[in-house]
Amino acid sequence: MRVLGIDPGLTRCGVGIVDVSATRQATLVHVSVIQTPPDTPLAERLMAIAAGIELLLDEHRPDSVAVERVFAQHNVRTVMGTAQVSGIALLAAARRSLEVGLHTPTEVKAAITGYGQADKKQVGTMVAKVLRLNAVPRPADAADALALAICHAWRLPLGSAPATGSVSSLTPAQLAWRAAEQGTARRPATHRLAR
């Protein structure tokens, strides 16, 4: 099973792809960070991140996508940027009928280190150990993306893989998009908020 992990962020969006066997052995496929300058307009930053995620999806064709679940922080601006990038990742996966897993930082830390309050150094060290790497992936966003991908694969029942692309595995929204792309139905309607 191949999983793309995404650690969403506007300035640095970590992306990591791993192959995980039925025996839970994980192998590194790709790791990088999509970066955007803070002084660039928001729309352009989001477009650059979307292009980077879509390129990885098309090039590496993962079976599923794992995204860090947005959680409340004191810095509302950071939360908004994280949520916007998460939305881009979810949309890109849905357009390809990919299963998506949302995982909290605590879930990821517990899956990788056995301790839900582990620090970033511990997570990075365990990611390197699990993937048999000589060094911890840098920056921390890259290691976090790989941890998300590994966590997602390990949380599935042993030997299972998502039924990618099969109609039974798609949500109603994905079925509607697929029908629209094939010209058999209209795209789902969008609704405007009343002013």
C-alpha positions as CSV (number, residue, x, y, z in Angstrom):
1,M,0.0,0.0,0.0
2,R,1.3,3.5,-0.9
3,V,0.3,6.4,1.3
4,L,0.9,10.1,0.8
5,G,1.2,11.9,4.2
6,I,0.7,15.7,4.3
7,D,1.7,17.9,7.2
8,P,-0.3,21.0,6.1
9,G,1.2,24.5,6.4
10,L,1.3,27.7,4.3
11,T,5.0,28.4,4.6
12,R,6.2,24.8,4.8
13,C,3.9,21.9,3.8
14,G,5.6,18.6,4.5
15,V,4.8,15.8,2.0
16,G,6.0,12.2,2.4
17,I,5.2,9.0,0.5
18,V,5.8,5.5,1.9
19,D,5.1,2.0,0.7
20,V,3.9,-0.3,3.5
21,S,3.8,-4.0,3.1
22,A,1.1,-6.4,4.5
23,T,3.6,-7.1,7.3
24,R,3.8,-3.4,8.1
25,Q,7.3,-2.9,6.8
26,A,7.6,0.7,5.6
27,T,9.8,1.9,2.7
28,L,10.5,5.5,1.8
29,V,9.3,6.5,-1.7
30,H,9.5,10.3,-1.5
31,V,9.9,13.1,1.0
32,S,10.0,16.9,0.5
33,V,8.6,20.2,1.7
34,I,6.5,22.5,-0.5
35,Q,7.5,26.1,0.5
36,T,5.9,29.4,-0.2
37,P,7.2,32.9,0.7
38,P,5.1,34.6,3.4
39,D,5.1,37.9,1.4
40,T,3.3,36.2,-1.6
41,P,-0.4,36.7,-1.9
42,L,-2.5,34.0,-0.2
43,A,-4.2,32.8,-3.4
44,E,-0.8,32.3,-5.1
45,R,0.6,30.4,-2.1
46,L,-2.4,28.1,-2.1
47,M,-2.1,27.6,-5.9
48,A,1.6,26.7,-5.5
49,I,0.9,24.2,-2.8
50,A,-2.1,22.7,-4.7
51,A,0.2,22.2,-7.8
52,G,2.8,20.5,-5.7
53,I,0.4,18.1,-4.1
54,E,-1.3,17.3,-7.4
55,L,2.1,16.6,-9.0
56,L,2.9,14.1,-6.3
57,L,-0.5,12.4,-6.6
58,D,-0.1,12.1,-10.3
59,E,3.5,11.0,-10.3
60,H,3.5,8.5,-7.4
61,R,-0.2,7.4,-7.5
62,P,-0.7,6.6,-3.8
63,D,-3.5,4.3,-2.7
64,S,-4.6,6.8,0.0
65,V,-3.8,10.1,1.6
66,A,-3.2,11.0,5.3
67,V,-3.6,14.6,6.5
68,E,-3.0,16.0,9.9
69,R,-6.3,16.9,11.5
70,V,-6.5,20.7,12.1
71,F,-6.7,21.4,15.8
72,A,-7.2,24.6,17.8
73,Q,-4.1,26.7,18.5
74,H,-3.7,30.1,20.1
75,N,-2.6,31.6,16.8
76,V,-5.7,31.9,14.7
77,R,-3.7,32.9,11.6
78,T,-1.7,29.7,11.7
79,V,-4.9,27.6,12.1
80,M,-6.5,29.3,9.1
81,G,-3.5,28.6,6.9
82,T,-3.3,25.0,8.0
83,A,-7.1,24.5,7.4
84,Q,-6.8,26.1,3.9
85,V,-4.0,23.8,2.9
86,S,-5.8,20.8,4.4
87,G,-8.8,21.7,2.2
88,I,-6.6,21.7,-0.9
89,A,-5.2,18.3,0.0
90,L,-8.7,16.8,0.6
91,L,-10.0,18.2,-2.7
92,A,-7.0,16.9,-4.6
93,A,-7.6,13.4,-3.1
94,A,-11.3,13.4,-3.7
95,R,-10.9,14.3,-7.3
96,R,-8.8,11.1,-7.7
97,S,-11.3,9.0,-5.6
98,L,-8.6,8.4,-3.0
99,E,-9.4,7.4,0.6
100,V,-8.3,10.1,3.1
101,G,-7.4,9.6,6.7
102,L,-7.4,12.5,9.1
103,H,-5.1,12.0,12.1
104,T,-4.4,14.1,15.2
105,P,-0.8,14.8,16.2
106,T,-1.4,12.7,19.3
107,E,-2.6,9.7,17.2
108,V,0.4,10.0,15.0
109,K,2.9,10.3,17.9
110,A,1.3,7.3,19.6
111,A,1.4,5.2,16.4
112,I,5.1,6.0,15.7
113,T,6.6,6.2,19.2
114,G,4.1,4.4,21.4
115,Y,3.7,7.7,23.4
116,G,1.1,10.3,22.4
117,Q,3.1,13.2,24.0
118,A,6.4,12.5,22.2
119,D,8.3,15.5,21.0
120,K,9.3,16.2,17.4
121,K,12.8,14.8,17.9
122,Q,11.5,11.5,19.2
123,V,9.0,11.3,16.2
124,G,11.8,12.1,13.7
125,T,14.1,9.5,15.3
126,M,11.5,6.8,15.1
127,V,10.5,7.7,11.5
128,A,14.2,7.3,10.5
129,K,14.4,3.9,12.4
130,V,11.1,2.6,10.8
131,L,12.2,3.6,7.3
132,R,15.8,2.5,7.9
133,L,17.3,5.9,7.1
134,N,20.7,7.1,8.0
135,A,19.4,10.4,9.2
136,V,16.2,12.0,10.4
137,P,14.4,13.8,7.5
138,R,14.7,17.6,7.7
139,P,13.0,19.9,8.3
140,A,10.6,18.5,10.9
141,D,7.6,19.0,8.5
142,A,9.1,16.4,6.3
143,A,9.5,13.9,9.1
144,D,5.9,14.7,10.3
145,A,4.5,14.0,6.8
146,L,6.2,10.6,6.8
147,A,4.9,9.8,10.3
148,L,1.4,10.6,9.1
149,A,1.7,8.2,6.2
150,I,3.1,5.4,8.4
151,C,0.5,6.0,11.0
152,H,-2.3,5.8,8.4
153,A,-1.1,2.5,7.0
154,W,-0.5,1.0,10.4
155,R,-4.0,1.9,11.6
156,L,-5.6,-0.2,8.8
157,P,-6.2,-3.9,9.5
158,L,-3.2,-6.1,8.8
159,G,-2.9,-7.0,5.2
160,S,-5.7,-4.7,4.0
161,A,-5.6,-2.0,1.5
162,P,-8.2,0.6,0.5
163,A,-10.3,-0.3,-2.5
164,T,-9.1,2.6,-4.6
165,G,-11.3,3.6,-7.4
166,S,-14.0,1.0,-6.8
167,V,-17.5,2.5,-6.7
168,S,-18.3,0.8,-3.3
169,S,-15.4,2.7,-1.7
170,L,-16.5,6.2,-2.9
171,T,-18.5,8.7,-0.9
172,P,-21.7,10.2,-2.5
173,A,-19.8,13.4,-3.3
174,Q,-17.0,11.4,-5.0
175,L,-19.7,9.5,-7.0
176,A,-21.3,12.7,-8.1
177,W,-17.9,14.2,-9.2
178,R,-17.0,11.0,-11.1
179,A,-20.4,11.0,-12.9
180,A,-19.9,14.7,-13.8
181,E,-16.4,14.0,-15.2
182,Q,-17.9,11.1,-17.3
183,G,-20.6,13.4,-18.5
184,T,-23.4,11.3,-17.0
185,A,-24.6,13.8,-14.4
186,R,-24.2,17.4,-13.4
187,R,-21.6,18.5,-10.9
188,P,-22.9,18.9,-7.3
189,A,-24.4,22.3,-6.8
190,T,-22.6,24.9,-4.8
191,H,-24.6,27.1,-2.4
192,R,-24.1,30.8,-1.7
193,L,-24.4,32.0,1.8
194,A,-27.2,34.5,2.4
195,R,-25.8,38.0,3.1
